[in-house]
């Protein structure tokens, strides 16, 4: 018995590599950071700095890349600004900076 394969053309089907998430704001990014950083019960990420949580420059870049992986277009990897997040920033400020950068498309002409 042979199989019949049907090809359907012009079918709009989004691919994960072209995923675009609308309405990324600081609260959305902050919710992800809450999960990724998993602070001990009672710790407030609103006033903690990245350094308070033991995040140095390399860790901050890794965190930023994780946020881009979750919310950004996969083709933007080479366009990520490695200096966007400073460990002296509060987590709230970092979330706001990341959200603004994602909303602007992370294009730096790199």
Steps between C-alpha positions, in 0.01 A plus 500: 500500500645840409451820694354813351659824612305818447681832483305806606633830369450852633415383847576763764670314778721688743836349574673526835799666334274787395305529820411854596344564838297817531484738794825420675526728799703519819240297693518218244880491518490532878275194526757297305787636711309397811494143372859500373650658811279309747570726799455354850155550651457850631772653280374792297641519147366854482784642707772237449786573264635238268819498707295439817388175337856403409468593134820636346556636151513160328194377691314817402572431133383139540180624664443751220552227240247279683245783486570548129460127444158512667362822355716601207538404140760222472679682219595785736771306686791692350321829567474458879667793676738333749521817709126552544488348848737618771523295821451818704151545351197396698313204356206731429723739303652207312152370411399845372819530293453155351134566418585830331776337299274213392224744403753690285612182324855490642646640179842656544643447154744236623 
